[in-house]
Amino acid sequence: SFHLRKGEFAFLTGPSGAGKSTVLRLIHMAEQPSDGEVRVSGFSSKRIKRREIPKLRRRVGI
């Protein structure tokens, strides 16, 4: 679990297979979590509508 405020940056590092790309796909709502919830910029992976995903992606730089 982690939280970033507006304007903050984070870097994901780790060995191959550690899940860095998976975390990015979850943040970008390209994948759904197998358990729990991903919340990004006011959007929830449990409640986001397909048509809202492009709006989220415009707000999040990956």
Buried (B, 14 or more C-beta within 10 A) or exposed (E): EEEEEEEEEEEEEEEEEEEBEEBBBBBBBEBEEEEEEBBBEEBEBEEBEEEEBEEBBEEBEE
